[in-house]
Amino acid sequence: MAINVDGAARAELFWHRMAIGLAIFIVLGFLQFALRGFVDPVAAPFWVHLHGVAMLAWLALLIVQPTLVSRDNLALHRRLGWIGAGLALFITGLGIFTGLASLVLNRFPPFFSPPYFLALTTVESLVFGLMVWAAVRRRHTTAWHRRLMIGATIVILEPALGRILPMPLMVGWSDIPIGLIQLGVVGIIALYDRRTLGRVHPATKAIAAIVIAVRVTIYLLAMTPPVIALAERLAGA
């Protein structure tokens, strides 16, 4: 029994560290962008700040939840889990709204075409929400639940990566390095799987497939006539 308890504690420590690593990367990605003077926080609309607060709350929950499990506080873990599910739904809707409003107000990055930005914000927001929904559905299957929660956050690493990578120099092929970095993070989970399970867990493989599918879908959607027409109408082009 002692071995099982020790193994469970090490597992929660891994997911706790993954959550902390993702949170630090995302926060620093946005923070360094602001400190370099590329954005004026005061001039940003209120819904941009609201989106930022919601994401900080999500990252905080992602860190707290494994800690509660390791301390055997499952009751609070479950209560916060339902709050997190509602927060994820809110983030999904707000993410789509932010993308649409940014097009209307011409506040999107100049190195993105309107169709690409529309596809990017919509697809990533929807996939994030769907992955959290799947994680909630799988809450009684711990291995799937924890991987899908982390995987949902990996999918929305792109905004932070876009503020670190030299995006103006990568117009037309930015999906490749972004996807590779996201797969690199999935690779950390795969290595953990191999070390602890002796194989890569099916949920980890599913996350890798989703990351690839998201990048391909965004790229292809941005070239479809309906998306181009809608984006140009929103942007007033």
C-alpha positions, 0 to 999 in steps of 0.5 A, spaced: 500 500 500 505 504 501 508 503 494 501 505 491 500 511 495 507 513 494 506 512 486 500 516 486 503 522 490 509 522 484 503 522 479 500 528 482 507 531 483 508 531 475 501 534 473 502 539 478 509 541 475 506 540 468 500 545 470 505 550 473 510 550 467 504 551 462 502 557 467 509 560 467 510 560 460 503 563 458 504 568 463 511 570 461 509 570 454 504 575 455 508 579 460 514 580 456 510 582 450 507 588 454 514 590 457 517 590 450 511 596 449 508 592 443 501 593 447 498 598 451 494 595 456 490 601 458 487 602 451 485 595 451 477 594 451 474 591 458 473 584 454 480 583 453 482 584 460 476 580 462 479 574 458 485 575 461 482 574 468 478 568 466 485 565 463 489 567 470 483 563 473 483 557 469 491 557 470 490 557 477 485 552 478 489 547 473 495 548 479 490 547 485 487 541 483 492 536 483 494 539 490 487 538 492 488 530 490 495 529 493 492 532 500 486 527 499 481 533 499 477 530 493 470 534 495 473 541 494 477 538 488 470 536 485 467 542 487 472 546 484 472 542 478 465 544 476 467 551 477 472 550 472 467 547 467 463 553 467 469 557 467 472 553 461 465 554 457 465 562 459 472 562 456 470 558 450 465 563 448 469 569 450 475 567 446 470 567 440 467 573 442 474 576 442 476 574 436 470 577 432 470 583 436 478 584 434 476 583 427 470 589 427 475 594 431 481 592 427 485 590 433 488 583 430 495 582 429 497 585 422 501 579 420 495 575 420 489 575 415 482 576 417 480 569 415 486 566 418 485 570 425 477 568 424 479 561 424 484 561 429 480 564 434 474 560 433 477 553 432 482 554 438 476 556 443 472 551 441 477 545 441 479 548 448 472 548 450 470 541 447 476 538 450 474 540 457 468 537 456 471 531 454 475 531 461 469 532 465 465 526 462 471 522 463 472 525 470 471 518 473 477 515 469 483 519 472 488 518 466 484 520 461 481 526 465 488 529 467 491 528 460 485 532 457 485 538 462 492 539 460 491 537 453 486 543 453 491 548 455 496 546 450 491 547 445 491 554 447 498 555 448 498 559 441 497 566 443 503 566 448 507 563 443 505 568 438 508 573 443 514 570 443 516 567 436 518 572 431 511 572 427 512 577 422 517 573 419 513 567 419 507 569 415 504 563 412 508 558 415 507 559 423 502 553 424 508 549 423 513 551 429 507 553 433 505 545 432 511 543 433 512 546 440 505 544 442 507 537 440 514 538 444 510 539 450 505 533 449 512 529 448 513 531 455 507 527 457 509 521 452 515 520 456 512 520 463 507 515 460 513 511 458 517 511 464 510 510 469 506 505 464 511 502 459 507 505 453 504 512 451 497 512 454 491 513 448 489 520 451 496 522 450 496 520 443 489 523 442 492 530 444 497 529 439 492 528 434 488 534 436 494 538 436 495 537 429 488 537 427 487 544 430 493 547 426 491 543 419 484 545 420 485 553 421 490 553 415 485 550 411 479 554 414 482 560 412 482 559 405 475 557 404 470 562 401 465 562 407 470 564 412 474 569 407 467 572 406 465 573 413 472 575 415 472 581 410 465 583 412 467 583 419 473 587 418 470 592 413 475 590 408 
